[in-house]
Amino acid sequence: MIELTNIKYSYKSYVRREGFIGSLRDFKQREAIVQDAVKNINFTIHKGDIIGLLGQNGAGKTTLIKLMTGILEPTEGQITIDGFHPFNKEKNFLKEIGVVIGQKSQLVWDLPATETLRMLQVIYDIDEEDFKHRVEVMVDLLNLKEKVNTPVRKLSLGERIKFEIICSLIHSPKVLFLDEPTIGLDITSQYHIREFLLKMNQEEETTIIITSHYMKDIEALTEKIFIMVDGEMLQNTTIPDLKRQYTVDESFEITFKEEVPSSFEQYKVKDKIVTVPLEEMGAALQKIEDFKNIKTILNSTPSFEEIIYQIFSSSGGKA
């Protein structure tokens, strides 16, 4: 179980004065400004959960990942992961976590990914038979059989990210942290990675915490989400609950090719588009005399991505 209680992380930045005299003054004494990267963070994550951590750039997502993995120490509050305090970096704790950060790599550029995996086998003291089995299974699931002996520099971005994920899971961690794992990947690679993560979660009950700007990643993988704005937790909810919260009335939009028939005047009409409440769609369809006059019939209920955009826009968060 992962538990964060009253977490706050602050950092210092310094005011730089202009000119030569200002530089001399800075050399003697700099004016410090203390800023909060994250604050008032409280949540609990249970074994086997897949959590989506959402927020715009600068919201504090990556800082929170670094706090939970022990890279940073909280200024205030307490983090426990299966009884461990991450910043203590105990050996048994490090064996329980795996980390993938989209822009950071643990693969050796000029060597095949298998060499990095062999190095990790030694670091984590993985049994040879177990090691071979896990590599074989994961390589097969991610369609990388023909790439295991290819130098990393010759792999595509999608192939490199897949090997990064294998490296993070080779020691059977209980918790996997993924910070923008599919950034810049094509649709096929994104799909394969999502399917692989779901399978690992179902078969090994791996707890997964993922940040992503791709809402399809979040919808496909998670149900529970944490939404961060300016370093604070704005929402701790589930995707179904969020959709219910932001969907007041489900409706459909009927777009006509020609003028809207007078029989539709009881509904909301704008240009050639008629908005019909869900419960009245049956009656509305019966009013249509010529379906050749219909251009489209679309569900106008906001998508998950549109809801998240609405939340970020109204919160005044940074883009």
Backbone torsions as a table, in degrees:
resi	resn	phi	psi	omega
1	MET	NA	141.3	178.3
2	ILE	-109.8	128.8	-178.8
3	GLU	-134.9	125.8	175.8
4	LEU	-115.7	128.2	-176.9
5	THR	-126.4	116.4	175.6
6	ASN	50.8	46.4	-176.0
7	ILE	-77.3	133.6	175.0
8	LYS	-140.0	137.1	174.2
9	TYR	-132.2	121.6	-179.2
10	SER	-116.9	151.9	176.5
11	TYR	-138.7	159.8	-179.2
12	LYS	-101.4	139.9	167.2
13	SER	-127.3	162.2	-173.2
14	TYR	-123.5	140.8	176.4
15	VAL	-77.2	129.3	179.0
16	ARG	-102.9	117.8	-179.6
17	ARG	-82.7	150.7	-174.9
18	GLU	-83.5	156.1	173.0
19	GLY	78.8	173.2	-177.2
20	PHE	-66.3	-44.1	179.8
21	ILE	-63.1	-40.3	178.3
22	GLY	-62.0	-39.0	178.6
23	SER	-64.3	-39.5	177.8
24	LEU	-63.9	-41.0	178.4
25	ARG	-65.2	-38.9	177.6
26	ASP	-64.0	-36.0	179.8
27	PHE	-63.1	-37.1	-178.9
28	LYS	-79.6	-46.4	-178.5
29	GLN	-154.9	117.1	179.5
30	ARG	-95.3	145.2	177.9
31	GLU	-87.9	119.0	-176.6
32	ALA	-95.4	143.3	173.9
33	ILE	-120.9	123.9	179.1
34	VAL	-93.8	125.3	-179.7
35	GLN	-123.0	145.9	178.7
36	ASP	-94.2	119.3	176.1
37	ALA	-80.4	-42.4	172.7
38	VAL	-139.2	151.1	-179.9
39	LYS	-157.4	153.6	177.1
40	ASN	54.9	43.0	-178.8
41	ILE	-96.8	121.9	178.3
42	ASN	-138.7	123.2	172.4
43	PHE	-165.9	164.0	177.4
44	THR	-128.5	135.3	177.8
45	ILE	-122.1	131.7	-177.1
46	HIS	-99.5	161.5	-179.3
47	LYS	-55.6	131.2	177.5
48	GLY	86.9	-4.2	177.4
49	ASP	-69.5	148.3	167.4
50	ILE	-116.4	116.7	-173.3
51	ILE	-112.5	130.8	173.5
52	GLY	-96.6	123.3	179.6
53	LEU	-104.8	109.7	-172.6
54	LEU	-112.3	146.9	177.1
55	GLY	171.0	156.1	178.0
56	GLN	-76.5	174.5	177.9
57	ASN	-57.1	131.0	179.8
58	GLY	86.9	4.9	-178.1
59	ALA	-76.4	-19.3	178.7
60	GLY	111.2	9.6	-177.5
61	LYS	-63.1	-52.4	-177.8
62	THR	-65.7	-37.3	176.1
63	THR	-59.2	-42.4	179.8
64	LEU	-64.9	-40.2	175.7
65	ILE	-60.7	-44.3	-180.0
66	LYS	-64.7	-34.1	176.7
67	LEU	-67.8	-42.0	-177.7
68	MET	-73.7	-22.7	179.3
69	THR	-96.5	-1.1	175.6
70	GLY	88.0	5.6	177.6
71	ILE	-70.2	-37.9	177.3
72	LEU	-117.4	152.8	176.7
73	GLU	-105.5	133.0	179.8
74	PRO	-60.9	141.8	173.0
75	THR	-70.5	-39.0	176.7
76	GLU	-140.7	157.8	175.4
77	GLY	91.7	-176.1	-174.8
78	GLN	-139.6	137.6	175.0
79	ILE	-119.5	129.7	173.3
80	THR	-129.5	135.1	175.6
81	ILE	-127.0	108.6	-174.7
82	ASP	50.6	40.0	177.0
83	GLY	87.4	-8.6	179.6
84	PHE	-92.2	149.4	171.0
85	HIS	-100.5	111.4	-169.9
86	PRO	-49.9	-43.2	-173.5
87	PHE	-67.7	-16.6	176.3
88	ASN	-70.7	-19.2	175.7
89	LYS	53.2	43.4	177.1
90	GLU	-66.0	145.7	-175.7
91	LYS	-57.0	-43.9	-179.2
92	ASN	-65.8	-31.7	177.0
93	PHE	-68.7	-44.8	-178.0
94	LEU	-62.9	-26.2	176.1
95	LYS	-74.4	-17.0	-176.1
96	GLU	-91.4	-8.3	-177.0
97	ILE	-122.0	151.8	170.9
98	GLY	-129.3	145.3	-174.8
99	VAL	-135.6	132.6	171.6
100	VAL	-129.6	119.5	175.7
101	ILE	-114.8	121.3	-170.4
102	GLY	-47.4	-39.2	-175.2
103	GLN	-96.2	0.3	-179.6
104	LYS	-114.4	144.6	-177.5
105	SER	-130.2	141.5	173.1
106	GLN	-105.8	0.6	178.8
107	LEU	-79.5	144.2	177.2
108	VAL	-84.5	120.4	-168.3
109	TRP	-55.7	-42.1	-173.4
110	ASP	-94.0	0.1	-178.1
111	LEU	-116.3	157.9	174.5
112	PRO	-63.8	154.9	-179.6
113	ALA	-61.7	-25.8	179.9
114	THR	-61.7	-29.2	178.6
115	GLU	-68.0	-39.8	175.9
116	THR	-65.0	-40.4	178.8
117	LEU	-63.3	-39.0	177.0
118	ARG	-63.8	-39.7	177.5
119	MET	-62.4	-42.4	179.3
120	LEU	-67.6	-31.1	176.2
121	GLN	-59.7	-41.7	179.0
122	VAL	-69.9	-45.1	-178.2
123	ILE	-59.5	-44.0	-176.4
124	TYR	-94.3	2.2	177.2
125	ASP	54.5	56.0	-177.5
126	ILE	-91.5	131.9	177.4
127	ASP	-57.0	140.2	-175.2
128	GLU	-58.5	-45.4	-179.0
129	GLU	-64.7	-43.3	178.8
130	ASP	-64.7	-40.5	179.8
131	PHE	-60.3	-50.9	-178.6
132	LYS	-61.2	-40.4	-179.5
133	HIS	-64.5	-45.7	-178.0
134	ARG	-66.0	-42.1	178.4
135	VAL	-61.7	-46.3	-178.5
136	GLU	-60.6	-45.6	-178.1
137	VAL	-64.6	-48.2	-175.6
138	MET	-70.9	-38.6	177.3
139	VAL	-62.6	-39.3	178.9
140	ASP	-66.8	-44.6	-178.6
141	LEU	-63.4	-32.1	-177.2
142	LEU	-100.0	11.5	176.0
143	ASN	56.5	48.5	-177.0
144	LEU	-118.1	14.0	-175.7
145	LYS	-55.3	-39.3	-175.9
146	GLU	-83.5	0.0	-175.5
147	LYS	-113.3	0.1	-173.0
148	VAL	-64.9	-26.8	-179.4
149	ASN	-106.2	11.5	179.4
150	THR	-87.9	131.0	176.4
151	PRO	-55.1	142.8	-176.2
152	VAL	-55.3	-37.3	-177.0
153	ARG	-62.9	-19.9	-179.1
154	LYS	-97.7	1.9	179.0
155	LEU	-86.4	152.5	173.3
156	SER	-73.5	167.2	179.0
157	LEU	-58.9	-44.1	180.0
158	GLY	-61.5	-41.0	179.2
159	GLU	-66.4	-39.1	178.8
160	ARG	-63.8	-43.9	-179.9
161	ILE	-63.7	-39.0	178.2
162	LYS	-61.2	-42.7	177.7
163	PHE	-68.0	-34.0	175.5
164	GLU	-60.0	-42.0	-179.9
165	ILE	-67.2	-40.0	176.2
166	ILE	-60.5	-43.5	178.7
167	CYS	-60.2	-37.8	-177.6
168	SER	-74.7	-17.6	-177.6
169	LEU	-110.4	-2.3	-173.0
170	ILE	-61.7	-28.5	-177.4
171	HIS	-97.6	15.8	178.3
172	SER	55.5	56.2	-179.7
173	PRO	-69.0	154.8	177.0
174	LYS	-80.8	-27.7	-177.0
175	VAL	-129.3	132.1	177.7
176	LEU	-118.4	123.8	177.5
177	PHE	-103.5	125.4	-179.1
178	LEU	-124.1	114.1	179.9
179	ASP	-107.9	103.1	-178.6
180	GLU	54.3	54.4	-175.4
181	PRO	-69.4	-24.6	-176.1
182	THR	-105.8	15.6	-177.3
183	ILE	-61.4	126.8	177.3
184	GLY	79.5	4.1	-176.9
185	LEU	-89.1	154.3	176.8
186	ASP	-76.1	169.6	-174.4
187	ILE	-60.0	-41.2	-178.0
188	THR	-62.9	-45.9	179.6
189	SER	-63.7	-41.3	177.7
190	GLN	-59.3	-45.1	-178.7
191	TYR	-62.4	-47.1	-179.2
192	HIS	-60.8	-41.1	-179.3
193	ILE	-67.2	-42.1	178.6
194	ARG	-62.0	-45.0	179.7
195	GLU	-62.6	-40.8	179.6
196	PHE	-63.4	-45.7	-178.9
197	LEU	-63.9	-40.9	177.8
198	LEU	-62.3	-40.5	-179.9
199	LYS	-65.4	-43.4	179.3
200	MET	-65.3	-37.7	178.1
201	ASN	-65.4	-42.9	-177.9
202	GLN	-71.0	-39.2	-174.9
203	GLU	-83.6	-33.1	-175.0
204	GLU	-116.4	0.9	-178.3
205	GLU	55.8	35.7	177.8
206	THR	-69.7	126.6	174.4
207	THR	-76.1	130.7	-176.5
208	ILE	-124.2	129.9	174.1
209	ILE	-119.2	118.9	-173.1
210	ILE	-126.9	135.8	169.0
211	THR	-108.2	141.6	178.9
212	SER	-163.3	146.1	171.9
213	HIS	-92.6	-3.2	176.7
214	TYR	-94.0	107.7	-175.9
215	MET	-66.2	-21.9	176.8
216	LYS	-67.1	-34.2	174.2
217	ASP	-59.7	-48.5	-175.8
218	ILE	-65.8	-45.9	-179.6
219	GLU	-64.4	-39.1	-176.6
220	ALA	-73.5	-31.5	-172.5
221	LEU	-100.4	-36.6	-167.4
222	THR	-116.0	162.6	167.3
223	GLU	-118.7	-41.6	-179.4
224	LYS	-91.4	136.3	-178.6
225	ILE	-134.3	147.2	171.6
226	PHE	-113.4	124.8	-180.0
227	ILE	-107.9	122.5	-177.8
228	MET	-110.1	139.6	175.1
229	VAL	-137.2	124.4	178.0
230	ASP	50.6	43.3	174.2
231	GLY	82.9	-1.6	-179.6
232	GLU	-118.0	156.5	178.8
233	MET	-81.8	111.9	-179.8
234	LEU	-84.5	-40.3	-178.5
235	GLN	-141.7	137.0	170.6
236	ASN	-124.2	97.2	-167.5
237	THR	-149.6	-172.3	174.0
238	THR	-115.6	159.0	-179.8
239	ILE	-61.6	-45.3	177.4
240	PRO	-59.4	-41.9	179.7
241	ASP	-65.5	-39.0	179.7
242	LEU	-64.7	-41.2	178.9
243	LYS	-63.9	-40.6	178.3
244	ARG	-65.4	-36.9	-179.1
245	GLN	-65.2	-36.6	-174.8
246	TYR	-103.2	3.6	176.4
247	THR	-113.9	96.7	-177.7
248	VAL	-75.4	-54.0	-179.3
249	ASP	-132.2	119.2	177.1
250	GLU	-76.5	135.0	-176.5
251	SER	-148.5	170.8	177.8
252	PHE	-123.8	151.1	175.8
253	GLU	-112.7	122.1	176.7
254	ILE	-104.1	119.0	179.5
255	THR	-103.6	122.2	179.8
256	PHE	-93.3	149.1	175.7
257	LYS	-76.7	-40.9	178.9
258	GLU	-103.9	-162.4	179.0
259	GLU	-64.1	149.5	179.3
260	VAL	-72.3	127.6	179.1
261	PRO	-58.6	149.4	-178.3
262	SER	-62.9	-23.0	-179.5
263	SER	-67.3	-10.1	-179.6
264	PHE	-102.4	9.3	-175.7
265	GLU	-65.2	-20.8	-179.7
266	GLN	-71.5	-16.2	-179.6
267	TYR	-97.9	171.6	176.8
268	LYS	-73.2	121.1	-177.2
269	VAL	-121.8	129.6	174.8
270	LYS	-137.2	119.3	-174.0
271	ASP	56.0	-117.3	-179.9
272	LYS	-109.8	18.3	-177.4
273	ILE	-110.1	128.7	178.8
274	VAL	-113.5	127.1	177.5
275	THR	-99.2	121.7	-175.3
276	VAL	-120.7	127.0	175.6
277	PRO	-59.0	147.5	-176.6
278	LEU	-52.9	-44.5	-175.4
279	GLU	-68.9	-12.5	-179.4
280	GLU	-107.6	5.5	-176.4
281	MET	-63.0	-38.3	-179.8
282	GLY	-59.1	-47.0	179.8
283	ALA	-66.6	-37.3	-179.1
284	ALA	-65.6	-40.8	-179.9
285	LEU	-63.8	-33.4	178.9
286	GLN	-69.1	-21.4	179.4
287	LYS	-77.7	-15.9	-176.7
288	ILE	-77.8	114.9	-178.1
289	GLU	-85.1	-33.4	-177.7
290	ASP	-134.8	105.2	-177.5
291	PHE	-69.5	-14.0	176.0
292	LYS	-68.0	-17.0	178.7
293	ASN	-85.5	-2.6	-179.0
294	ILE	-93.6	125.4	177.4
295	LYS	-86.4	-52.7	179.1
296	THR	-149.2	154.9	168.4
297	ILE	-128.7	113.8	-173.4
298	LEU	-125.9	145.3	172.6
299	ASN	-75.0	119.4	-176.1
300	SER	-93.1	6.8	176.3
301	THR	-62.9	132.9	-177.3
302	PRO	-62.1	139.2	177.2
303	SER	-74.6	168.5	177.6
304	PHE	-59.0	-42.2	179.6
305	GLU	-63.1	-40.1	178.7
306	GLU	-66.0	-36.7	178.0
307	ILE	-65.4	-44.5	179.0
308	ILE	-63.1	-41.4	176.8
309	TYR	-59.9	-42.8	179.4
310	GLN	-61.6	-41.8	179.6
311	ILE	-63.6	-47.5	-178.5
312	PHE	-67.1	-37.9	-179.9
313	SER	-65.1	-41.8	-177.7
314	SER	-76.7	-21.4	-178.0
315	SER	-83.6	-15.1	-179.9
316	GLY	76.2	19.4	179.0
317	GLY	-67.7	164.3	-178.8
318	LYS	-78.1	146.5	177.8
319	ALA	-83.7	NA	NA
